[in-house]
Amino acid sequence: MRRILLFLLCLPLLMLISCGEEEPLPTVAPALNQTDGTLAPPVVSDEPVVLPTETAVPPTPTPDAPLAAKINDEPLLLSTFEAELARYE
């Protein structure tokens, strides 16, 4: 019973804390022209904007022989598996 009461008392407190005021994002002030104090025109560039791209994951090398299984990230070749299987037959 005490746990439920403690939870019900803490719940509004947590809600109030989480709803705190957000700080406003800083705004960029426009640049002033040094000669006459007016606003400078925006700079236009002919260069295209290059966005970063994700690097492709390099392919993992595959063994020359076919795999029968992968155990603990170790390859088990089909020839090894067949040799062990023939040993038990």
MOLIN-V234710 format. One record per residue. SS is DSSP state (H for helix, E for strand, - for the rest). PHI is phi as a letter, one per 40 degrees, with the letter a starting at -180 (none if undefined). NEAR is the number of other ideal C-beta (glycine too) atoms within 10 Angstrom. Layout:
SS,PHI,NEAR  SS,PHI,NEAR
This chain:
-,none,5  H,c,6  H,c,7  H,c,8  H,c,9  H,c,10  H,c,10  H,c,9  H,c,9  H,c,10  H,d,10  H,c,9  H,c,9  H,c,10  H,c,9  H,c,9  H,c,8  H,c,7  -,c,8  -,c,7  -,c,5  -,c,6  -,c,6  -,c,6  -,c,5  -,c,6  -,b,6  -,c,5  -,c,7  -,c,9  -,c,11  E,c,11  -,c,10  -,c,7  -,c,7  -,b,6  -,g,7  -,c,8  E,c,10  -,c,11  -,c,9  -,c,7  -,c,6  -,b,5  -,b,6  -,c,4  -,c,5  -,c,6  -,c,5  -,c,6  -,c,5  -,c,5  -,b,6  -,c,5  -,c,6  -,c,6  -,c,6  -,c,6  -,c,6  -,c,5  -,c,6  -,b,9  -,c,8  -,c,6  -,c,11  -,c,11  E,c,13  E,c,16  E,a,11  E,b,9  E,b,8  -,f,5  -,g,5  E,b,7  E,c,15  E,b,14  E,c,15  H,c,13  H,c,11  H,c,14  H,c,14  H,c,11  H,c,10  H,c,11  H,c,10  H,c,8  H,c,7  H,c,5  -,c,4
